[in-house]
Amino acid sequence: MRTGWRAAGAMAAAVALSGCEYKALPDPALSARDKEFIARVPKADMGRVFERYQVEDPTGQPPGTIVVDPKQKLLYYVLGGGKAVRYGVATGAEAYGWHGTATIKRMAEWPRWMPPADMVKRWPHLKPVVAEGGMPGGPENPLGARALYLYDASGHDTLYRIHGTNEPTEIGHDASSGCIRMRDIDIIDLYGRAKVGTRVVVM
C-alpha cells in the first residue's frame, strides 16, 4: 500500500481545488431490503460540501478510477470527459490513516463484519462479535449497505474497505481505523459505478 505515494501526492493540491460546477445527481435505485435497513439508520445533514454531486474532475486520473482525499474528506469517482462524482467521506484518524494505490477485488451488499485482530486488541469488548463469527449485515452493522474490499499490488487483502456507515454524522471527520466510510445512499451509488478491478488511489 505504500507504493504510489509520489503519484498520489502530486495530485493532492489539484484535488483540494475541487470543481466549482455542481450538478445534483438522483439517488440510486434501492431494493426493498435497502429501503428497510436505511430507514433504521440515523439521518444527518452534512452540508453541501459533503453531498453527492457531479463536479469538474480535479484528479487527472483515467475514467473509472476512485480517488480518495483524506485531508479534504472527499472521494471522487472519475467519469471521464473532465467530470467526476464527488462524495463526502469519513477517514481514519491520523494514527490509523493510510495512503497508496489498491484494487477492488471483492464487493458485497450489506456485508458481514468481522473485526480485525488489531481492532479487537484495542477494543476487547468486540471479542464476542468474533466468537459469534462476525456481525450479520444490517442497520446495526458498522460496514453499512455496501463494502468494497481493497487489495494491494501483490494481491493481498489490505484489510481496508470503502464502506457504508450507521453513523452518518461522522462524515467529514476523522472517525475510522483507516477504512473509508460513506453514507449508505452514497456507497450504494458508488457500488453501482465501481467493479471488481477498479483502481483506488488514496492520497
Secondary structure, DSSP 8 states (H G I E B T S, - for coil): --TTHHHHHHHHHHHHS--S--EE-------HHHHHHHTTS------GGGS-EEEE--S---TT-EEEETTTTEEEEEEETTEEEEEE-BEE-GGG---EEEEEEEEEES--B---HHHHHH-GGGHHHHHTTSB-SSTTSTTTTEEEEEE-TTS-EEEEEEE--S-GGGTTSEEESS-EE--HHHHHHHHHH--TT-EEEE-
